[in-house]
């Protein structure tokens, strides 16, 4: 009985947490890129890995709402299919007032910093199921997952934000 309780309340949650951390970033992320991202984020919003999101988008019937927290010029180059552009600099909660606070929302940006900040605002406004895409569209693209331009035109171009951030974008045509 005591061993069962130890397993259930201590060992299983610890193992699950370690397993989640080890897989949150997908397979292609370099150690330096991971260190950079981990140094930017405070993990105030639950992270979701690119592979986990891809599996949910393509293999699950669960409805997800994708929010792109990059600026107009970045979104216009490419984005995840079905994403709603909300921006960062001029974002207000009013921009998503038609989205239920119970919806499963995934927010992304280039690497995850801006989307985490927007996620914090959503959580503070009462949104219950918000996640931040760990590694953002850079890692999504580095893994070879599909991105689109416009409504559905496949592209391999990603806005690299600037030269210093563009070095982390490995498998896309960089646009500045």
GINOR-V837103 format. One record per pair of residues at least 24 apart in sequence whose ideal C-beta (glycine too) atoms are under 10 Angstrom apart, sorted by the first residue. I is the first residue (numbers start at 0). J is the second residue. Records with the same first field share a line. If there is no record, write none. Layout:
I = J, J
//
This chain:
19 = 45, 46, 47, 48, 51
20 = 46, 48
21 = 48
22 = 48, 50, 51
23 = 47, 48, 49, 50, 51, 133, 134
24 = 48, 49, 50, 133, 134, 138, 142
25 = 49, 50, 51, 52, 53, 133, 134, 138, 139, 141, 142, 144
26 = 50, 138, 141, 142
27 = 134, 138, 140, 141, 142, 143, 169, 170
28 = 133, 134, 137, 138, 141, 142, 167, 169
29 = 141, 167, 169
31 = 166, 167
32 = 110, 134, 137, 138, 141, 166, 167, 168, 169
33 = 133, 134, 138
35 = 110, 112, 164, 166, 167
36 = 110, 111, 112, 133, 134, 135, 137, 138, 167
37 = 111, 133
38 = 112
39 = 110, 111, 112, 113, 115
40 = 110, 111, 112, 114, 115, 116, 131, 133
41 = 112, 115, 116, 119
42 = 111, 115, 131, 133
43 = 115, 116, 118, 119, 122, 131
44 = 104, 106, 111, 114, 115, 116, 117, 118, 119, 120, 121, 122, 129, 130, 131
45 = 118, 122, 128, 129, 130, 131, 133
46 = 111, 114, 115, 118, 130, 131, 132, 133, 134
47 = 103, 105, 106, 107, 129, 130, 131, 132, 133
48 = 130, 132, 133, 134, 138, 139, 142
49 = 79, 107, 132, 133, 134, 135, 136, 137, 138, 139, 140, 141, 142, 144
50 = 138, 139, 142, 144
51 = 105, 130, 132, 133
52 = 79, 105, 107, 130, 132, 133, 139, 144
53 = 79, 139, 142, 144, 145
55 = 103, 105, 130
56 = 80, 81, 105, 144, 145
57 = 144, 145
61 = 103
62 = 102, 103
63 = 102, 103, 104, 105, 128, 130
64 = 95, 98, 99, 102, 103, 104, 105, 106, 126, 128, 129
65 = 104, 105, 106, 107, 132
66 = 90, 94, 95, 98, 104, 105, 106, 107, 108, 114, 117, 118, 121, 129, 132
67 = 106, 107, 108, 113, 114, 117, 132, 135, 136
68 = 106, 107, 108, 109, 111, 112, 113, 114, 115, 116, 117, 118, 131, 132, 135
69 = 107, 108, 109, 113, 114, 135, 136, 157, 158, 160
70 = 108, 109, 113, 158, 160
72 = 158, 160, 174, 175
73 = 108, 109, 113, 136, 157, 158, 159, 160, 174
74 = 136, 148, 158
75 = 148, 149, 158, 174
76 = 136, 146, 148, 154, 156, 157, 158, 159, 171, 172, 173, 174, 175
77 = 136, 139, 140, 145, 146, 147, 148, 149, 152, 153, 154, 155, 156, 157, 158, 171, 172, 174
78 = 107, 136, 139, 146, 147, 148, 149, 154, 157, 158
79 = 105, 107, 132, 135, 136, 139, 140, 144, 145, 146, 147
80 = 144, 145, 146, 147, 150, 151, 153
81 = 147, 150, 151
82 = 106, 107, 136, 146, 147
85 = 114, 117, 121
86 = 113, 117
87 = 112, 113, 114, 116, 117
88 = 113
90 = 116, 117, 120, 121
91 = 120
92 = 117, 120, 121, 123, 124, 125, 126
95 = 120, 121, 124, 126
96 = 124
98 = 126
99 = 126, 127, 128
100 = 124, 125, 126, 127, 128, 129
101 = 125, 126, 127, 128
102 = 126, 127, 128, 129
103 = 127, 128, 129, 130
104 = 128, 129, 130, 131
105 = 129, 130, 131, 132
106 = 130, 131, 132, 135
107 = 131, 132, 133, 134, 135, 136, 137, 138, 139
108 = 132, 135, 136, 137, 160
109 = 134, 135, 136, 137, 138, 157, 158, 159, 160, 161, 164, 165, 167, 168
110 = 134, 135, 136, 137, 138, 160, 164, 167, 168
111 = 135, 136, 137, 138
112 = 164
113 = 160
134 = 167
135 = 160, 167
136 = 168, 171
137 = 164, 165, 166, 167, 168, 169, 170, 171
138 = 167, 168, 169
139 = 170, 171
140 = 168, 169, 170, 171, 172
141 = 167, 168, 169, 170, 171
142 = 169, 170
143 = 170, 171
144 = 170
146 = 171
//
